[in-house]
Amino acid sequence: QLCNSARLGGFTALTTLDLSHNRLATLQGQGLHLLPSLTELDVRHNDLAPPVEDVARCLGRCDTLTSLWLKDALAGGAAAKHEAYRGAVCHILKGLTRLDGIANTLALSSEQRDAVAFLAEATHGAVGPNALVSVDISNRGLLAEHFKWVAAALATLPIEELTCTDNAGWERGVGEHHHDYRRYVVASMGGVFRMLDGHAINDDERANCLIMVEREEEDYGAYLCRRGIGEWR
C-alpha cells in the first residue's frame, strides 16, 4: 500500500518511516525512493535477505535519507552486531549522517553535498548522495561546455566507477584541443577511482593522464588537485 500510494504521489511530506518489527524479506521494489522527504528509516528486526550490501544498495535512490536504523534487520543474525556491517553500509550510503544513531565518519562534507546537488541538476537526477560508489551519467545530454564544471564536481566525490558514454558533446572531444575526455577524468579523480566507461584504470594510465593534462592550458589545470571546485558554484 505504501508503494502504491508513493507512486501516486502520496506521502510527499513523510520524513520518518518505521518499518521495524515486521517480516520484510527485501527492500527492493518497496518504492522508498518515491518518498521525496524521507530522511529517517527504521527497518530493525526484520528478515531482510543478506548480504547487507544488497540491502544498502536498495536505498541508493533515497536521496534525502540521512538516518538509518538497521540492527537485527537481516535474516540469520547477519546484522546482529553493529560493528560487523557498519563499514559496508557507510561505504555504500555516503549520504547517511547516522547509522543506528551513531555518527557516520564517512559522511559527505558540505562541499561534497554541494557537488552532488550540482551534479543532480546538471545530469537530470542521475547523481545522488547514497549512490556514489558507481555513478552513471551516460546519455544525459551533457555538452562540451559543461565538461569542466561537471568534472570539477565529480573530482570532489569518492566515486569508484563512472560511466560517461553517449553524451554527444563529450564524444566529440573536450577542451581547447578537443581531446578525449577520459584523460581529464582519470587525471582529476581521487585514488579510489578505478573504472571509467567499463575499462579499468591502472597506475600507468593515471600517471600518463596527469602528465598530459598538466601540459594543457591553465583552464584545464583547474581539474587537478581539486582546484576547480570553487568555480562551478
Protein Blocks (a to p, Z undefined) as FASTA:
>chain_A
ZZmmmmnopaklbmbdcfehiabfbfghnlmmmmmkbmbdcfehiabdcdfklmmmmmmm
mmkbcbdcfehkaghhlampmklmmmmmmmmmmmbmbgghiacfkbccfklmmmmmmmmm
mnnopacfklmmbccfehklpafklmmmmmmmmmmpccfbdcfehilklmnogcjkopaf
klmmmmmmcfklcbeghiacdfklmmmmmmmmmmmcfklmmmgghlmmmmmZZ
